[in-house]
Amino acid sequence: MNFPSELKYTKDHEWVKVEGNEAVIGITDFAQRELGDIVYVDINTVGQTVNNGEIFGTVEAVKTVSDLFIPVTAEVLEINPKLDSNPELVNSDPYGDGWMIRVKIADASELSSLLSDADYKQQIGE
């Protein structure tokens, strides 16, 4: 499995790519494999500020629906428009075209609680 070292990770299997005071968020390679074939991504929080640990959307796979938890308090600026017609991008390219949301970080100090790639690998037993 792939866990890019430049990203931060959560215990809930989201990844975070910090870009100044903004971040791009998606789910990890491990999470997409556990879920199986993703058929729908439901995110309707654009323009809203979502608090750290709250649900920002859901991802639906063939056999299950899973909540998506925001890793830092942030305003949701954008949803990946490609996911409407191609939700399978989350499976095929979870760290690239399969990203889920772009956010404006409200409190950068919350980033310190995120996991490194090594810490995340240890958590999932990799």
N, CA, C and O atoms as a printed pandas DataFrame, in Angstrom:
     atom_number atom_name residue_name chain_id  residue_number  x_coord  y_coord  z_coord
0              1         N          MET        A               1    0.842   -1.193    0.000
1              2        CA          MET        A               1    0.000    0.000    0.000
2              3         C          MET        A               1    0.877    1.244    0.000
3              4         O          MET        A               1    2.037    1.214    0.413
4              5         N          ASN        A               2    0.300    2.317   -0.467
5              6        CA          ASN        A               2    1.025    3.559   -0.657
6              7         C          ASN        A               2    0.577    4.594    0.376
7              8         O          ASN        A               2   -0.617    4.844    0.543
8              9         N          PHE        A               3    1.565    5.201    1.078
9             10        CA          PHE        A               3    1.283    6.260    2.052
10            11         C          PHE        A               3    2.335    7.353    1.883
11            12         O          PHE        A               3    3.377    7.315    2.537
12            13         N          PRO        A               4    2.067    8.337    1.000
13            14        CA          PRO        A               4    3.061    9.381    0.743
14            15         C          PRO        A               4    3.520   10.079    2.026
15            16         O          PRO        A               4    2.708   10.436    2.880
16            17         N          SER        A               5    4.826   10.263    2.143
17            18        CA          SER        A               5    5.401   10.817    3.371
18            19         C          SER        A               5    5.101   12.305    3.550
19            20         O          SER        A               5    5.187   12.819    4.665
20            21         N          GLU        A               6    4.748   13.008    2.458
21            22        CA          GLU        A               6    4.481   14.450    2.586
22            23         C          GLU        A               6    3.071   14.740    3.127
23            24         O          GLU        A               6    2.736   15.891    3.409
24            25         N          LEU        A               7    2.254   13.697    3.270
25            26        CA          LEU        A               7    0.892   13.865    3.777
26            27         C          LEU        A               7    0.832   13.584    5.267
27            28         O          LEU        A               7    1.723   12.950    5.832
28            29         N          LYS        A               8   -0.229   14.064    5.892
29            30        CA          LYS        A               8   -0.547   13.735    7.285
30            31         C          LYS        A               8   -1.771   12.826    7.262
31            32         O          LYS        A               8   -2.536   12.831    6.297
32            33         N          TYR        A               9   -1.953   12.050    8.319
33            34        CA          TYR        A               9   -3.007   11.038    8.352
34            35         C          TYR        A               9   -3.791   11.094    9.659
35            36         O          TYR        A               9   -3.322   11.641   10.657
36            37         N          THR        A              10   -4.997   10.518    9.637
37            38        CA          THR        A              10   -5.826   10.452   10.839
38            39         C          THR        A              10   -6.082    8.996   11.203
39            40         O          THR        A              10   -5.910    8.096   10.381
40            41         N          LYS        A              11   -6.490    8.782   12.434
41            42        CA          LYS        A              11   -6.848    7.437   12.874
42            43         C          LYS        A              11   -8.116    6.949   12.167
43            44         O          LYS        A              11   -8.388    5.749   12.136
44            45         N          ASP        A              12   -8.887    7.877   11.602
45            46        CA          ASP        A              12  -10.112    7.535   10.874
46            47         C          ASP        A              12   -9.855    7.304    9.384
47            48         O          ASP        A              12  -10.798    7.149    8.609
48            49         N          HIS        A              13   -8.574    7.279    8.981
49            50        CA          HIS        A              13   -8.154    6.912    7.625
50            51         C          HIS        A              13   -8.352    8.000    6.570
51            52         O          HIS        A              13   -8.536    7.702    5.390
52            53         N          GLU        A              14   -8.312    9.258    7.002
53            54        CA          GLU        A              14   -8.255   10.354    6.043
54            55         C          GLU        A              14   -6.799   10.805    5.902
55            56         O          GLU        A              14   -5.992   10.613    6.812
56            57         N          TRP        A              15   -6.473   11.398    4.767
57            58        CA          TRP        A              15   -5.169   12.021    4.585
58            59         C          TRP        A              15   -5.367   13.520    4.396
59            60         O          TRP        A              15   -6.436   13.968    3.983
60            61         N          VAL        A              16   -4.323   14.289    4.702
61            62        CA          VAL        A              16   -4.364   15.750    4.621
62            63         C          VAL        A              16   -3.091   16.231    3.931
63            64         O          VAL        A              16   -1.982   15.887    4.339
64            65         N          LYS        A              17   -3.266   17.026    2.884
65            66        CA          LYS        A              17   -2.138   17.678    2.224
66            67         C          LYS        A              17   -2.252   19.162    2.520
67            68         O          LYS        A              17   -3.139   19.838    1.997
68            69         N          VAL        A              18   -1.360   19.670    3.353
69            70        CA          VAL        A              18   -1.400   21.068    3.770
70            71         C          VAL        A              18   -0.741   21.934    2.699
71            72         O          VAL        A              18    0.369   21.655    2.246
72            73         N          GLU        A              19   -1.457   23.000    2.304
73            74        CA          GLU        A              19   -0.961   23.962    1.317
74            75         C          GLU        A              19   -1.180   25.358    1.872
75            76         O          GLU        A              19   -2.181   26.003    1.560
76            77         N          GLY        A              20   -0.248   25.827    2.695
77            78        CA          GLY        A              20   -0.393   27.127    3.359
78            79         C          GLY        A              20   -1.505   27.053    4.387
79            80         O          GLY        A              20   -1.462   26.218    5.290
80            81         N          ASN        A              21   -2.523   27.937    4.257
81            82        CA          ASN        A              21   -3.648   27.911    5.205
82            83         C          ASN        A              21   -4.818   27.093    4.659
83            84         O          ASN        A              21   -5.916   27.121    5.215
84            85         N          GLU        A              22   -4.577   26.364    3.565
85            86        CA          GLU        A              22   -5.581   25.467    3.008
86            87         C          GLU        A              22   -5.068   24.035    3.050
87            88         O          GLU        A              22   -3.882   23.788    3.270
88            89         N          ALA        A              23   -5.979   23.105    2.837
89            90        CA          ALA        A              23   -5.590   21.698    2.794
90            91         C          ALA        A              23   -6.512   20.945    1.848
91            92         O          ALA        A              23   -7.666   21.326    1.649
92            93         N          VAL        A              24   -5.992   19.882    1.273
93            94        CA          VAL        A              24   -6.763   18.955    0.467
94            95         C          VAL        A              24   -6.902   17.688    1.303
95            96         O          VAL        A              24   -5.942   17.249    1.936
96            97         N          ILE        A              25   -8.103   17.100    1.305
97            98        CA          ILE        A              25   -8.397   15.949    2.160
98            99         C          ILE        A              25   -9.021   14.832    1.324
99           100         O          ILE        A              25   -9.823   15.084    0.425
100          101         N          GLY        A              26   -8.645   13.622    1.632
101          102        CA          GLY        A              26   -9.222   12.449    0.985
102          103         C          GLY        A              26   -9.125   11.264    1.928
103          104         O          GLY        A              26   -8.792   11.429    3.102
104          105         N          ILE        A              27   -9.413   10.065    1.423
105          106        CA          ILE        A              27   -9.246    8.870    2.247
106          107         C          ILE        A              27   -8.019    8.099    1.770
107          108         O          ILE        A              27   -7.618    8.202    0.611
108          109         N          THR        A              28   -7.438    7.336    2.672
109          110        CA          THR        A              28   -6.183    6.645    2.390
110          111         C          THR        A              28   -6.373    5.428    1.493
111          112         O          THR        A              28   -7.484    4.937    1.292
112          113         N          ASP        A              29   -5.261    4.968    0.969
113          114        CA          ASP        A              29   -5.232    3.749    0.174
114          115         C          ASP        A              29   -5.794    2.577    0.991
115          116         O          ASP        A              29   -6.542    1.750    0.469
116          117         N          PHE        A              30   -5.428    2.515    2.271
117          118        CA          PHE        A              30   -5.946    1.469    3.155
118          119         C          PHE        A              30   -7.471    1.541    3.242
119          120         O          PHE        A              30   -8.149    0.520    3.133
120          121         N          ALA        A              31   -8.006    2.744    3.438
121          122        CA          ALA        A              31   -9.456    2.914    3.592
122          123         C          ALA        A              31  -10.203    2.499    2.323
123          124         O          ALA        A              31  -11.210    1.797    2.399
124          125         N          GLN        A              32   -9.719    2.925    1.172
125          126        CA          GLN        A              32  -10.431    2.587   -0.066
126          127         C          GLN        A              32  -10.390    1.086   -0.313
127          128         O          GLN        A              32  -11.347    0.528   -0.851
128          129         N          ARG        A              33   -9.295    0.415    0.070
129          130        CA          ARG        A              33   -9.224   -1.045   -0.089
130          131         C          ARG        A              33  -10.195   -1.750    0.845
131          132         O          ARG        A              33  -10.833   -2.732    0.466
132          133         N          GLU        A              34  -10.302   -1.244    2.067
133          134        CA          GLU        A              34  -11.222   -1.836    3.045
134          135         C          GLU        A              34  -12.674   -1.666    2.608
135          136         O          GLU        A              34  -13.492   -2.566    2.798
136          137         N          LEU        A              35  -12.994   -0.511    2.021
137          138        CA          LEU        A              35  -14.364   -0.243    1.586
138          139         C          LEU        A              35  -14.742   -1.036    0.343
139          140         O          LEU        A              35  -15.897   -1.434    0.193
140          141         N          GLY        A              36  -13.807   -1.265   -0.530
141          142        CA          GLY        A              36  -14.113   -1.924   -1.803
142          143         C          GLY        A              36  -14.532   -0.902   -2.846
143          144         O          GLY        A              36  -14.208    0.280   -2.730
144          145         N          ASP        A              37  -15.244   -1.349   -3.852
145          146        CA          ASP        A              37  -15.609   -0.489   -4.978
146          147         C          ASP        A              37  -16.523    0.651   -4.536
147          148         O          ASP        A              37  -17.645    0.423   -4.084
148          149         N          ILE        A              38  -16.029    1.875   -4.673
149          150        CA          ILE        A              38  -16.785    3.064   -4.272
150          151         C          ILE        A              38  -17.708    3.473   -5.416
151          152         O          ILE        A              38  -17.280    3.637   -6.559
152          153         N          VAL        A              39  -18.994    3.632   -5.073
153          154        CA          VAL        A              39  -19.995    3.932   -6.095
154          155         C          VAL        A              39  -20.593    5.335   -5.960
155          156         O          VAL        A              39  -21.243    5.818   -6.886
156          157         N          TYR        A              40  -20.379    5.995   -4.812
157          158        CA          TYR        A              40  -20.980    7.316   -4.623
158          159         C          TYR        A              40  -20.269    8.038   -3.488
159          160         O          TYR        A              40  -19.959    7.441   -2.457
160          161         N          VAL        A              41  -20.016    9.320   -3.684
161          162        CA          VAL        A              41  -19.459   10.183   -2.641
162          163         C          VAL        A              41  -20.470   11.293   -2.405
163          164         O          VAL        A              41  -20.846   12.005   -3.336
164          165         N          ASP        A              42  -20.911   11.442   -1.160
165          166        CA          ASP        A              42  -21.944   12.426   -0.813
166          167         C          ASP        A              42  -21.368   13.450    0.154
167          168         O          ASP        A              42  -21.196   13.177    1.342
168          169         N          ILE        A              43  -21.076   14.623   -0.373
169          170        CA          ILE        A              43  -20.537   15.720    0.437
170          171         C          ILE        A              43  -21.350   16.964    0.101
171          172         O          ILE        A              43  -21.387   17.392   -1.053
172          173         N          ASN        A              44  -22.000   17.545    1.104
173          174        CA          ASN        A              44  -22.803   18.753    0.862
174          175         C          ASN        A              44  -22.494   19.832    1.892
175          176         O          ASN        A              44  -23.388   20.540    2.355
176          177         N          THR        A              45  -21.197   19.950    2.249
177          178        CA          THR        A              45  -20.791   20.902    3.287
178          179         C          THR        A              45  -20.023   22.101    2.730
179          180         O          THR        A              45  -19.385   22.820    3.499
180          181         N          VAL        A              46  -20.063   22.335    1.435
181          182        CA          VAL        A              46  -19.360   23.491    0.859
182          183         C          VAL        A              46  -19.897   24.773    1.472
183          184         O          VAL        A              46  -21.106   24.971    1.589
184          185         N          GLY        A              47  -18.966   25.641    1.863
185          186        CA          GLY        A              47  -19.343   26.912    2.469
186          187         C          GLY        A              47  -19.555   26.822    3.964
187          188         O          GLY        A              47  -19.742   27.847    4.620
188          189         N          GLN        A              48  -19.531   25.633    4.514
189          190        CA          GLN        A              48  -19.740   25.454    5.954
190          191         C          GLN        A              48  -18.406   25.262    6.660
191          192         O          GLN        A              48  -17.457   24.725    6.089
192          193         N          THR        A              49  -18.348   25.709    7.915
193          194        CA          THR        A              49  -17.212   25.391    8.769
194          195         C          THR        A              49  -17.574   24.138    9.544
195          196         O          THR        A              49  -18.602   24.080   10.219
196          197         N          VAL        A              50  -16.714   23.141    9.436
197          198        CA          VAL        A              50  -16.933   21.859   10.090
198          199         C          VAL        A              50  -15.856   21.701   11.164
199          200         O          VAL        A              50  -14.668   21.878   10.894
200          201         N          ASN        A              51  -16.280   21.367   12.381
201          202        CA          ASN        A              51  -15.336   21.246   13.490
202          203         C          ASN        A              51  -14.560   19.942   13.434
203          204         O          ASN        A              51  -15.061   18.918   12.969
204          205         N          ASN        A              52  -13.331   20.000   13.915
205          206        CA          ASN        A              52  -12.438   18.849   13.969
206          207         C          ASN        A              52  -13.172   17.612   14.487
207          208         O          ASN        A              52  -13.780   17.643   15.557
208          209         N          GLY        A              53  -13.110   16.528   13.718
209          210        CA          GLY        A              53  -13.723   15.270   14.131
210          211         C          GLY        A              53  -15.172   15.100   13.717
211          212         O          GLY        A              53  -15.731   14.016   13.881
212          213         N          GLU        A              54  -15.796   16.146   13.182
213          214        CA          GLU        A              54  -17.188   16.037   12.744
214          215         C          GLU        A              54  -17.262   15.432   11.347
215          216         O          GLU        A              54  -16.269   15.401   10.621
216          217         N          ILE        A              55  -18.424   14.963   10.985
217          218        CA          ILE        A              55  -18.649   14.341    9.688
218          219         C          ILE        A              55  -18.809   15.432    8.619
219          220         O          ILE        A              55  -19.607   16.356    8.774
220          221         N          PHE        A              56  -18.034   15.306    7.530
221          222        CA          PHE        A              56  -18.179   16.265    6.426
222          223         C          PHE        A              56  -18.865   15.648    5.216
223          224         O          PHE        A              56  -19.167   16.351    4.252
224          225         N          GLY        A              57  -19.117   14.336    5.255
225          226        CA          GLY        A              57  -19.782   13.659    4.149
226          227         C          GLY        A              57  -19.752   12.160    4.353
227          228         O          GLY        A              57  -19.368   11.669    5.415
228          229         N          THR        A              58  -20.164   11.437    3.322
229          230        CA          THR        A              58  -20.123    9.982    3.373
230          231         C          THR        A              58  -19.604    9.448    2.046
231          232         O          THR        A              58  -19.658   10.116    1.013
232          233         N          VAL        A              59  -19.105    8.233    2.112
233          234        CA          VAL        A              59  -18.672    7.526    0.916
234          235         C          VAL        A              59  -19.411    6.192    0.905
235          236         O          VAL        A              59  -19.463    5.479    1.907
236          237         N          GLU        A              60  -19.983    5.875   -0.261
237          238        CA          GLU        A              60  -20.778    4.657   -0.375
238          239         C          GLU        A              60  -20.047    3.659   -1.269
239          240         O          GLU        A              60  -19.688    3.958   -2.408
240          241         N          ALA        A              61  -19.841    2.475   -0.722
241          242        CA          ALA        A              61  -19.259    1.381   -1.490
242          243         C          ALA        A              61  -20.384    0.387   -1.788
243          244         O          ALA        A              61  -21.521    0.578   -1.358
244          245         N          VAL        A              62  -20.060   -0.659   -2.517
245          246        CA          VAL        A              62  -21.082   -1.620   -2.922
246          247         C          VAL        A              62  -21.829   -2.187   -1.718
247          248         O          VAL        A              62  -23.046   -2.365   -1.771
248          249         N          LYS        A              63  -21.104   -2.476   -0.624
249          250        CA          LYS        A              63  -21.732   -3.153    0.515
250          251         C          LYS        A              63  -21.862   -2.309    1.772
251          252         O          LYS        A              63  -22.395   -2.798    2.768
252          253         N          THR        A              64  -21.397   -1.062    1.772
253          254        CA          THR        A              64  -21.422   -0.278    3.007
254          255         C          THR        A              64  -21.414    1.217    2.709
255          256         O          THR        A              64  -21.072    1.644    1.606
256          257         N          VAL        A              65  -21.797    2.002    3.709
257          258        CA          VAL        A              65  -21.670    3.460    3.669
258          259         C          VAL        A              65  -20.805    3.850    4.863
259          260         O          VAL        A              65  -21.021    3.366    5.974
260          261         N          SER        A              66  -19.834    4.717    4.637
261          262        CA          SER        A              66  -18.915    5.111    5.688
262          263         C          SER        A              66  -18.886    6.626    5.816
263          264         O          SER        A              66  -18.862    7.344    4.816
264          265         N          ASP        A              67  -18.888    7.110    7.065
265          266        CA          ASP        A              67  -18.786    8.543    7.322
266          267         C          ASP        A              67  -17.369    9.029    7.036
267          268         O          ASP        A              67  -16.402    8.278    7.172
268          269         N          LEU        A              68  -17.260   10.297    6.638
269          270        CA          LEU        A              68  -15.982   10.966    6.422
270          271         C          LEU        A              68  -15.818   12.011    7.515
271          272         O          LEU        A              68  -16.677   12.878    7.679
272          273         N          PHE        A              69  -14.728   11.936    8.258
273          274        CA          PHE        A              69  -14.493   12.837    9.386
274          275         C          PHE        A              69  -13.425   13.856    9.019
275          276         O          PHE        A              69  -12.361   13.506    8.508
276          277         N          ILE        A              70  -13.728   15.135    9.290
277          278        CA          ILE        A              70  -12.765   16.184    8.960
278          279         C          ILE        A              70  -11.657   16.183   10.023
279          280         O          ILE        A              70  -11.950   16.148   11.218
280          281         N          PRO        A              71  -10.395   16.222    9.598
281          282        CA          PRO        A              71   -9.289   16.100   10.550
282          283         C          PRO        A              71   -8.889   17.390   11.258
283          284         O          PRO        A              71   -8.156   17.347   12.246
284          285         N          VAL        A              72   -9.355   18.526   10.772
285          286        CA          VAL        A              72   -9.092   19.822   11.408
286          287         C          VAL        A              72  -10.319   20.703   11.220
287          288         O          VAL        A              72  -11.049   20.559   10.239
288          289         N          THR        A              73  -10.542   21.611   12.157
289          290        CA          THR        A              73  -11.633   22.569   11.983
290          291         C          THR        A              73  -11.333   23.418   10.744
291          292         O          THR        A              73  -10.265   24.021   10.636
292          293         N          ALA        A              74  -12.284   23.456    9.821
293          294        CA          ALA        A              74  -12.011   24.134    8.555
294          295         C          ALA        A              74  -13.305   24.474    7.841
295          296         O          ALA        A              74  -14.350   23.867    8.073
296          297         N          GLU        A              75  -13.202   25.474    6.954
297          298        CA          GLU        A              75  -14.306   25.807    6.058
298          299         C          GLU        A              75  -14.120   25.007    4.770
299          300         O          GLU        A              75  -13.045   25.028    4.171
300          301         N          VAL        A              76  -15.160   24.309    4.350
301          302        CA          VAL        A              76  -15.086   23.522    3.118
302          303         C          VAL        A              76  -15.234   24.485    1.939
303          304         O          VAL        A              76  -16.272   25.125    1.769
304          305         N          LEU        A              77  -14.178   24.575    1.131
305          306        CA          LEU        A              77  -14.154   25.501    0.006
306          307         C          LEU        A              77  -14.636   24.856   -1.290
307          308         O          LEU        A              77  -15.286   25.500   -2.114
308          309         N          GLU        A              78  -14.309   23.581   -1.456
309          310        CA          GLU        A              78  -14.578   22.937   -2.747
310          311         C          GLU        A              78  -14.690   21.428   -2.558
311          312         O          GLU        A              78  -14.019   20.837   -1.712
312          313         N          ILE        A              79  -15.542   20.831   -3.358
313          314        CA          ILE        A              79  -15.644   19.379   -3.451
314          315         C          ILE        A              79  -15.054   18.990   -4.798
315          316         O          ILE        A              79  -15.247   19.701   -5.784
316          317         N          ASN        A              80  -14.349   17.888   -4.854
317          318        CA          ASN        A              80  -13.781   17.421   -6.115
318          319         C          ASN        A              80  -14.913   17.162   -7.114
319          320         O          ASN        A              80  -15.683   16.219   -6.929
320          321         N          PRO        A              81  -15.030   17.977   -8.164
321          322        CA          PRO        A              81  -16.143   17.831   -9.104
322          323         C          PRO        A              81  -16.092   16.520   -9.901
323          324         O          PRO        A              81  -17.123   16.057  -10.391
324          325         N          LYS        A              82  -14.913   15.924  -10.032
325          326        CA          LYS        A              82  -14.774   14.680  -10.789
326          327         C          LYS        A              82  -15.486   13.512  -10.121
327          328         O          LYS        A              82  -15.850   12.544  -10.788
328          329         N          LEU        A              83  -15.691   13.596   -8.800
329          330        CA          LEU        A              83  -16.270   12.468   -8.071
330          331         C          LEU        A              83  -17.753   12.267   -8.364
331          332         O          LEU        A              83  -18.279   11.173   -8.157
332          333         N          ASP        A              84  -18.446   13.324   -8.851
333          334        CA          ASP        A              84  -19.863   13.177   -9.206
334          335         C          ASP        A              84  -20.061   12.095  -10.261
335          336         O          ASP        A              84  -20.933   11.236  -10.128
336          337         N          SER        A              85  -19.252   12.146  -11.298
337          338        CA          SER        A              85  -19.417   11.187  -12.389
338          339         C          SER        A              85  -18.424   10.026  -12.331
339          340         O          SER        A              85  -18.595    9.023  -13.025
340          341         N          ASN        A              86  -17.390   10.162  -11.504
341          342        CA          ASN        A              86  -16.357    9.124  -11.422
342          343         C          ASN        A              86  -15.949    8.835   -9.975
343          344         O          ASN        A              86  -14.788    9.051   -9.627
344          345         N          PRO        A              87  -16.854    8.356   -9.124
345          346        CA          PRO        A              87  -16.487    8.094   -7.726
346          347         C          PRO        A              87  -15.393    7.036   -7.584
347          348         O          PRO        A              87  -14.714    6.971   -6.559
348          349         N          GLU        A              88  -15.226    6.202   -8.625
349          350        CA          GLU        A              88  -14.206    5.159   -8.587
350          351         C          GLU        A              88  -12.784    5.724   -8.581
351          352         O          GLU        A              88  -11.833    4.980   -8.343
352          353         N          LEU        A              89  -12.622    7.036   -8.840
353          354        CA          LEU        A              89  -11.306    7.673   -8.728
354          355         C          LEU        A              89  -10.742    7.536   -7.319
355          356         O          LEU        A              89   -9.525    7.504   -7.136
356          357         N          VAL        A              90  -11.624    7.456   -6.320
357          358        CA          VAL        A              90  -11.166    7.269   -4.941
358          359         C          VAL        A              90  -10.438    5.930   -4.824
359          360         O          VAL        A              90   -9.467    5.821   -4.075
360          361         N          ASN        A              91  -10.896    4.911   -5.554
361          362        CA          ASN        A              91  -10.226    3.610   -5.556
362          363         C          ASN        A              91   -8.944    3.629   -6.385
363          364         O          ASN        A              91   -7.910    3.130   -5.942
364          365         N          SER        A              92   -9.007    4.197   -7.574
365          366        CA          SER        A              92   -7.878    4.104   -8.498
366          367         C          SER        A              92   -6.767    5.105   -8.198
367          368         O          SER        A              92   -5.611    4.841   -8.527
368          369         N          ASP        A              93   -7.078    6.239   -7.587
369          370        CA          ASP        A              93   -6.082    7.287   -7.352
370          371         C          ASP        A              93   -6.429    8.071   -6.081
371          372         O          ASP        A              93   -6.741    9.259   -6.156
372          373         N          PRO        A              94   -6.376    7.412   -4.908
373          374        CA          PRO        A              94   -6.854    8.066   -3.684
374          375         C          PRO        A              94   -6.092    9.335   -3.298
375          376         O          PRO        A              94   -6.658   10.211   -2.643
376          377         N          TYR        A              95   -4.816    9.452   -3.692
377          378        CA          TYR        A              95   -4.022   10.628   -3.323
378          379         C          TYR        A              95   -3.906   11.656   -4.443
379          380         O          TYR        A              95   -3.284   12.703   -4.266
380          381         N          GLY        A              96   -4.506   11.359   -5.596
381          382        CA          GLY        A              96   -4.448   12.270   -6.741
382          383         C          GLY        A              96   -5.834   12.710   -7.128
383          384         O          GLY        A              96   -6.463   13.499   -6.424
384          385         N          ASP        A              97   -6.321   12.197   -8.261
385          386        CA          ASP        A              97   -7.635   12.596   -8.771
386          387         C          ASP        A              97   -8.783   12.182   -7.856
387          388         O          ASP        A              97   -9.905   12.657   -8.034
388          389         N          GLY        A              98   -8.534   11.318   -6.889
389          390        CA          GLY        A              98   -9.579   10.871   -5.970
390          391         C          GLY        A              98   -9.699   11.688   -4.694
391          392         O          GLY        A              98  -10.365   11.264   -3.749
392          393         N          TRP        A              99   -9.056   12.868   -4.653
393          394        CA          TRP        A              99   -9.205   13.733   -3.475
394          395         C          TRP        A              99  -10.675   14.098   -3.290
395          396         O          TRP        A              99  -11.459   14.029   -4.237
396          397         N          MET        A             100  -11.051   14.491   -2.058
397          398        CA          MET        A             100  -12.469   14.748   -1.789
398          399         C          MET        A             100  -12.819   16.214   -1.602
399          400         O          MET        A             100  -13.722   16.725   -2.264
400          401         N          ILE        A             101  -12.108   16.903   -0.697
401          402        CA          ILE        A             101  -12.441   18.306   -0.445
402          403         C          ILE        A             101  -11.183   19.156   -0.307
403          404         O          ILE        A             101  -10.111   18.668    0.048
404          405         N          ARG        A             102  -11.353   20.451   -0.601
405          406        CA          ARG        A             102  -10.336   21.469   -0.311
406          407         C          ARG        A             102  -10.943   22.355    0.770
407          408         O          ARG        A             102  -12.106   22.751    0.684
408          409         N          VAL        A             103  -10.139   22.662    1.790
409          410        CA          VAL        A             103  -10.635   23.428    2.931
410          411         C          VAL        A             103   -9.706   24.579    3.275
411          412         O          VAL        A             103   -8.536   24.595    2.890
412          413         N          LYS        A             104  -10.259   25.555    4.016
413          414        CA          LYS        A             104   -9.460   26.621    4.618
414          415         C          LYS        A             104   -9.357   26.286    6.099
415          416         O          LYS        A             104  -10.364   26.224    6.803
416          417         N          ILE        A             105   -8.139   26.072    6.560
417          418        CA          ILE        A             105   -7.888   25.645    7.940
418          419         C          ILE        A             105   -8.175   26.794    8.900
419          420         O          ILE        A             105   -7.684   27.907    8.710
420          421         N          ALA        A             106   -8.975   26.520    9.935
421          422        CA          ALA        A             106   -9.324   27.544   10.919
422          423         C          ALA        A             106   -8.289   27.645   12.029
423          424         O          ALA        A             106   -8.029   28.742   12.523
424          425         N          ASP        A             107   -7.693   26.529   12.432
425          426        CA          ASP        A             107   -6.750   26.504   13.545
426          427         C          ASP        A             107   -5.591   25.573   13.196
427          428         O          ASP        A             107   -5.690   24.356   13.354
428          429         N          ALA        A             108   -4.493   26.160   12.720
429          430        CA          ALA        A             108   -3.344   25.363   12.260
430          431         C          ALA        A             108   -2.738   24.517   13.372
431          432         O          ALA        A             108   -2.070   23.523   13.086
432          433         N          SER        A             109   -2.954   24.884   14.631
433          434        CA          SER        A             109   -2.375   24.091   15.733
434          435         C          SER        A             109   -2.958   22.677   15.767
435          436         O          SER        A             109   -2.332   21.761   16.302
436          437         N          GLU        A             110   -4.157   22.495   15.195
437          438        CA          GLU        A             110   -4.765   21.157   15.168
438          439         C          GLU        A             110   -3.984   20.183   14.276
439          440         O          GLU        A             110   -4.117   18.968   14.418
440          441         N          LEU        A             111   -3.188   20.707   13.376
441          442        CA          LEU        A             111   -2.404   19.854   12.487
442          443         C          LEU        A             111   -1.396   19.003   13.257
443          444         O          LEU        A             111   -1.003   17.930   12.799
444          445         N          SER        A             112   -0.980   19.488   14.429
445          446        CA          SER        A             112    0.029   18.752   15.209
446          447         C          SER        A             112   -0.491   17.418   15.735
447          448         O          SER        A             112    0.301   16.556   16.116
448          449         N          SER        A             113   -1.808   17.237   15.762
449          450        CA          SER        A             113   -2.367   15.978   16.263
450          451         C          SER        A             113   -2.471   14.904   15.180
451          452         O          SER        A             113   -2.840   13.765   15.467
452          453         N          LEU        A             114   -2.143   15.267   13.930
453          454        CA          LEU        A             114   -2.227   14.304   12.832
454          455         C          LEU        A             114   -1.017   13.371   12.842
455          456         O          LEU        A             114    0.023   13.686   13.419
456          457         N          LEU        A             115   -1.176   12.219   12.192
457          458        CA          LEU        A             115   -0.150   11.188   12.183
458          459         C          LEU        A             115    0.791   11.343   10.990
459          460         O          LEU        A             115    0.381   11.783    9.916
460          461         N          SER        A             116    2.063   10.975   11.194
461          462        CA          SER        A             116    2.998   10.870   10.077
462          463         C          SER        A             116    2.681    9.582    9.319
463          464         O          SER        A             116    1.888    8.763    9.784
464          465         N          ASP        A             117    3.299    9.406    8.156
465          466        CA          ASP        A             117    3.080    8.168    7.412
466          467         C          ASP        A             117    3.545    6.953    8.215
467          468         O          ASP        A             117    2.895    5.907    8.185
468          469         N          ALA        A             118    4.670    7.083    8.938
469          470        CA          ALA        A             118    5.174    5.964    9.752
470          471         C          ALA        A             118    4.208    5.627   10.883
471          472         O          ALA        A             118    3.952    4.455   11.159
472          473         N          ASP        A             119    3.669    6.666   11.542
473          474        CA          ASP        A             119    2.713    6.440   12.640
474          475         C          ASP        A             119    1.429    5.798   12.118
475          476         O          ASP        A             119    0.857    4.921   12.766
476          477         N          TYR        A             120    0.984    6.242   10.946
477          478        CA          TYR        A             120   -0.235    5.672   10.372
478          479         C          TYR        A             120   -0.019    4.204    9.997
479          480         O          TYR        A             120   -0.870    3.358   10.273
480          481         N          LYS        A             121    1.112    3.908    9.371
481          482        CA          LYS        A             121    1.422    2.517    9.017
482          483         C          LYS        A             121    1.414    1.629   10.254
483          484         O          LYS        A             121    0.902    0.511   10.225
484          485         N          GLN        A             122    1.988    2.139   11.338
485          486        CA          GLN        A             122    2.016    1.367   12.592
486          487         C          GLN        A             122    0.608    1.132   13.093
487          488         O          GLN        A             122    0.295    0.041   13.569
488          489         N          GLN        A             123   -0.249    2.138   12.993
489          490        CA          GLN        A             123   -1.627    2.009   13.473
490          491         C          GLN        A             123   -2.406    0.920   12.732
491          492         O          GLN        A             123   -3.192    0.187   13.332
492          493         N          ILE        A             124   -2.177    0.825   11.426
493          494        CA          ILE        A             124   -2.936   -0.161   10.649
494          495         C          ILE        A             124   -2.203   -1.501   10.540
495          496         O          ILE        A             124   -2.677   -2.419    9.872
496          497         N          GLY        A             125   -1.046   -1.609   11.199
497          498        CA          GLY        A             125   -0.318   -2.862   11.213
498          499         C          GLY        A             125    0.438   -3.152    9.936
499          500         O          GLY        A             125    0.643   -4.309    9.569
500          501         N          GLU        A             126    0.850   -2.100    9.267
501          502        CA          GLU        A             126    1.566   -2.237    7.997
502          503         C          GLU        A             126    3.064   -2.340    8.256
503          504         O          GLU        A             126    3.846   -2.461    7.313
